[in-house]
Amino acid sequence: MEDRLEATWQALQRNSNEARDVNFARKLEALDRELRSLKIPYEEWEVLFRKKLLVERSWLRSLAGVKDSVREGNGEKPGQLTGFFSRRFRTG
């Protein structure tokens, strides 16, 4: 699941026409269905859900032609997952 989320994010970052394709929306729907069916601890599910939301948000912003110009508290641009996907979920 995490690999598919990252691949979807990378497609968005390439600003490819794929992101404007109907099939891209179907990919997001498939990720949503898969996320709903996972049997994992809530904490892990929550991390994946947040990543999916960030991918969807970035996709919708790209469709609307909105540029990510405001920075969030962590210094990253809104919707930017660089670093987010590279970090591993840690407990404790």
C-alpha positions in Angstrom: 0.0 0.0 0.0 2.7 2.5 0.9 4.6 1.7 -2.3 1.5 2.5 -4.4 0.9 5.7 -2.5 4.5 6.8 -3.1 4.2 5.9 -6.8 1.1 7.9 -7.1 2.8 10.8 -5.4 5.8 10.6 -7.8 3.4 10.7 -10.8 1.9 13.9 -9.4 5.4 15.4 -8.8 6.3 14.8 -12.4 3.3 16.9 -13.4 2.5 14.3 -15.9 -0.7 14.3 -17.9 -1.4 11.1 -16.1 -2.6 13.1 -13.1 -5.3 14.7 -15.2 -6.4 11.4 -16.6 -9.6 9.7 -15.4 -7.5 6.6 -14.6 -5.7 8.6 -12.0 -8.9 9.1 -10.1 -9.6 5.4 -10.4 -6.1 4.7 -8.9 -7.0 6.9 -5.9 -10.4 5.1 -5.5 -8.6 1.7 -5.6 -6.2 2.9 -2.9 -9.1 4.1 -0.8 -10.9 0.7 -1.1 -7.6 -1.1 -0.2 -7.1 1.1 2.8 -10.6 0.4 4.0 -10.0 -3.4 3.8 -6.6 -3.5 5.6 -6.5 -5.4 8.8 -3.7 -3.5 10.6 -3.3 -1.7 13.9 -5.1 1.6 14.0 -1.9 3.6 14.4 -0.5 2.1 11.1 -3.8 2.6 9.3 -3.9 6.3 10.5 -0.4 6.9 8.9 -1.5 5.4 5.6 -4.8 7.3 5.7 -2.9 10.6 6.2 -0.6 9.9 3.3 -3.5 9.1 1.1 -5.2 12.4 2.1 -2.1 14.3 1.2 -1.8 12.6 -2.2 -5.5 13.4 -2.9 -5.1 17.0 -1.7 -2.1 17.5 -4.0 -4.0 16.0 -6.9 -7.0 18.2 -6.4 -4.7 21.3 -6.1 -3.0 20.4 -9.3 -6.3 20.0 -11.1 -7.4 23.4 -9.8 -4.1 24.9 -10.9 -3.2 26.0 -7.4 0.5 26.4 -6.6 1.9 25.2 -3.3 3.4 28.5 -2.1 2.6 28.6 1.6 4.9 26.7 3.9 3.6 24.6 6.8 5.1 24.6 10.3 7.7 21.9 9.4 9.1 24.0 6.5 7.6 21.8 3.8 5.2 23.0 1.3 1.6 21.9 1.8 1.0 18.5 0.3 4.7 17.9 -0.1 5.5 14.3 1.0 9.2 14.5 0.5 10.6 13.0 3.6 7.2 11.9 4.8 7.4 8.7 2.7 11.1 8.2 3.7 10.3 8.3 7.4 9.3 5.0 9.0 6.4 4.8 11.4 7.9 4.6 14.9 6.1 3.9 18.1 7.1 5.0 21.6 
